[in-house]
Amino acid sequence: MFFSRISTRQLAELCHRVSTSLNAGLDARTVWRNEARRAQGFQARKHLRTISEAVDAGADMREALAGTDDYFPELFHEIAHVGHQTGHLDEALAQLAEHYDFQLKIRRGFLLAMAWPLIELGISIVVIGVLIYALGVIGGMTGHPVDILGHGLVGTPGLVKYFSFLALVAGGIFAIWWGIQRGLAWTKPVQHFMIRLPGLGTAIDSLALARLSWALHLTMNSGMDARRSVALALRTTRNARYTDQMKSIDSWIQQGSSLYEAFDQAMVFPRSFMDILHVGEKTGMIVESMQKLADQYREKAEAAMKVIAVALFFVCFGLIAAIIIFAIFQIFFNAILNPINDALQM
């Protein structure tokens, strides 16, 4: 279930290839048939073959993608469908490819910034694991278990407990990340908490607004109606601060309000965003305005990722320091202080 969706890298490459092929004049049947043949991995072959067979049968993109379950993200479904309807699927996929390329760029920069602290954290975890195992070996040789870390972390049983605990922590972090990516309701309290954190909250907000601006530009430029465009763009933010406003904004648009009025009543969007949205609507150039806004927030998003990387850098070093301090105190109490107390009581 966790790994049933196409990766961002694969999606960017797919959009590039299909867009280039369609722009070169190849018909859709040939393009999707070629994609199904070159697909690597069971999931990719299965879903691209489903699209190819549906297109061969004369289905449109919405019908073709309907059989792929959750393999492709919602934004891809909607943009591909509208691009097919308007006869500009190649242009729509080219813009999607640009969107996914930017996501990959942001991710690469973040991982590069986090590489060293994560390596150090990993080394400290492994060192403690080796110590736990070594204590068991020493205890087996002397006949007296040496539990200087406490909590029964000695030998192979202690190592199993130690790594089981780490696996639970890592699993919890992954589950929260996965839930946020899929927009699951139970992650909203976590998102609201993270938004309130100094520095980190601003960075997360900039990333969400970058996705919102780009999605609005992309969907409105494709000819999608306003209500669908706004709802999809808000979901794309993957940020509870904005997704919580979907129903109220949609209600205002349905009642005939302008986009500016609908967004303004939510009272969560920054003034800079609202000003450009207002000017874009007044001048009839909202697509162009959203493009400029997306470019601005892209720059802010790159800076935001650096802020997040720095914050997590210090979090990693804080964890390393906490692990070392904990180990020192445990060794002091269990290997020095407790034996002294026992000796004095005899």
ChimeraX attribute file (.defattr): number of C-alpha atoms within 10 A of each C-alpha:
attribute: neighborCount
match mode: 1-to-1
recipient: residues
	/A:1	5
	/A:2	8
	/A:3	9
	/A:4	12
	/A:5	16
	/A:6	15
	/A:7	12
	/A:8	16
	/A:9	13
	/A:10	13
	/A:11	19
	/A:12	21
	/A:13	14
	/A:14	16
	/A:15	23
	/A:16	19
	/A:17	18
	/A:18	22
	/A:19	22
	/A:20	17
	/A:21	17
	/A:22	18
	/A:23	15
	/A:24	10
	/A:25	9
	/A:26	12
	/A:27	11
	/A:28	17
	/A:29	16
	/A:30	15
	/A:31	19
	/A:32	22
	/A:33	18
	/A:34	15
	/A:35	19
	/A:36	20
	/A:37	12
	/A:38	12
	/A:39	17
	/A:40	11
	/A:41	8
	/A:42	8
	/A:43	16
	/A:44	20
	/A:45	16
	/A:46	14
	/A:47	21
	/A:48	24
	/A:49	21
	/A:50	20
	/A:51	27
	/A:52	24
	/A:53	17
	/A:54	20
	/A:55	21
	/A:56	16
	/A:57	11
	/A:58	12
	/A:59	14
	/A:60	16
	/A:61	21
	/A:62	17
	/A:63	15
	/A:64	23
	/A:65	25
	/A:66	14
	/A:67	14
	/A:68	18
	/A:69	11
	/A:70	14
	/A:71	17
	/A:72	18
	/A:73	16
	/A:74	13
	/A:75	18
	/A:76	15
	/A:77	17
	/A:78	20
	/A:79	25
	/A:80	24
	/A:81	22
	/A:82	20
	/A:83	21
	/A:84	18
	/A:85	15
	/A:86	12
	/A:87	11
	/A:88	16
	/A:89	23
	/A:90	22
	/A:91	18
	/A:92	24
	/A:93	24
	/A:94	18
	/A:95	21
	/A:96	24
	/A:97	23
	/A:98	14
	/A:99	16
	/A:100	18
	/A:101	18
	/A:102	15
	/A:103	17
	/A:104	15
	/A:105	11
	/A:106	19
	/A:107	14
	/A:108	12
	/A:109	14
	/A:110	18
	/A:111	13
	/A:112	10
	/A:113	18
	/A:114	18
	/A:115	12
	/A:116	13
	/A:117	17
	/A:118	17
	/A:119	12
	/A:120	14
	/A:121	18
	/A:122	13
	/A:123	13
	/A:124	17
	/A:125	17
	/A:126	13
	/A:127	12
	/A:128	17
	/A:129	20
	/A:130	13
	/A:131	17
	/A:132	25
	/A:133	20
	/A:134	16
	/A:135	21
	/A:136	22
	/A:137	17
	/A:138	15
	/A:139	16
	/A:140	13
	/A:141	10
	/A:142	10
	/A:143	9
	/A:144	10
	/A:145	16
	/A:146	22
	/A:147	20
	/A:148	23
	/A:149	22
	/A:150	15
	/A:151	11
	/A:152	16
	/A:153	22
	/A:154	27
	/A:155	23
	/A:156	16
	/A:157	13
	/A:158	20
	/A:159	20
	/A:160	16
	/A:161	15
	/A:162	19
	/A:163	14
	/A:164	12
	/A:165	12
	/A:166	13
	/A:167	12
	/A:168	11
	/A:169	12
	/A:170	11
	/A:171	12
	/A:172	12
	/A:173	12
	/A:174	13
	/A:175	14
	/A:176	17
	/A:177	13
	/A:178	15
	/A:179	17
	/A:180	19
	/A:181	14
	/A:182	14
	/A:183	18
	/A:184	13
	/A:185	11
	/A:186	11
	/A:187	19
	/A:188	20
	/A:189	11
	/A:190	12
	/A:191	18
	/A:192	14
	/A:193	10
	/A:194	16
	/A:195	19
	/A:196	12
	/A:197	12
	/A:198	9
	/A:199	14
	/A:200	20
	/A:201	17
	/A:202	19
	/A:203	21
	/A:204	23
	/A:205	21
	/A:206	23
	/A:207	23
	/A:208	23
	/A:209	27
	/A:210	24
	/A:211	23
	/A:212	26
	/A:213	27
	/A:214	26
	/A:215	27
	/A:216	26
	/A:217	23
	/A:218	24
	/A:219	24
	/A:220	20
	/A:221	18
	/A:222	25
	/A:223	14
	/A:224	19
	/A:225	11
	/A:226	17
	/A:227	17
	/A:228	14
	/A:229	22
	/A:230	23
	/A:231	17
	/A:232	20
	/A:233	27
	/A:234	26
	/A:235	22
	/A:236	26
	/A:237	25
	/A:238	22
	/A:239	24
	/A:240	22
	/A:241	17
	/A:242	21
	/A:243	18
	/A:244	15
	/A:245	18
	/A:246	18
	/A:247	10
	/A:248	14
	/A:249	24
	/A:250	19
	/A:251	13
	/A:252	17
	/A:253	18
	/A:254	13
	/A:255	10
	/A:256	10
	/A:257	14
	/A:258	16
	/A:259	20
	/A:260	20
	/A:261	16
	/A:262	20
	/A:263	25
	/A:264	17
	/A:265	13
	/A:266	14
	/A:267	11
	/A:268	11
	/A:269	15
	/A:270	11
	/A:271	11
	/A:272	9
	/A:273	17
	/A:274	17
	/A:275	11
	/A:276	17
	/A:277	23
	/A:278	19
	/A:279	14
	/A:280	17
	/A:281	15
	/A:282	12
	/A:283	9
	/A:284	11
	/A:285	12
	/A:286	21
	/A:287	21
	/A:288	14
	/A:289	21
	/A:290	25
	/A:291	18
	/A:292	16
	/A:293	21
	/A:294	24
	/A:295	15
	/A:296	15
	/A:297	23
	/A:298	22
	/A:299	13
	/A:300	19
	/A:301	24
	/A:302	22
	/A:303	16
	/A:304	23
	/A:305	22
	/A:306	18
	/A:307	18
	/A:308	21
	/A:309	20
	/A:310	16
	/A:311	13
	/A:312	17
	/A:313	18
	/A:314	13
	/A:315	13
	/A:316	20
	/A:317	15
	/A:318	13
	/A:319	14
	/A:320	20
	/A:321	14
	/A:322	12
	/A:323	15
	/A:324	15
	/A:325	12
	/A:326	13
	/A:327	15
	/A:328	14
	/A:329	13
	/A:330	18
	/A:331	17
	/A:332	14
	/A:333	15
	/A:334	17
	/A:335	16
	/A:336	12
	/A:337	13
	/A:338	14
	/A:339	12
	/A:340	12
	/A:341	10
	/A:342	9
	/A:343	9
	/A:344	8
	/A:345	7
	/A:346	5
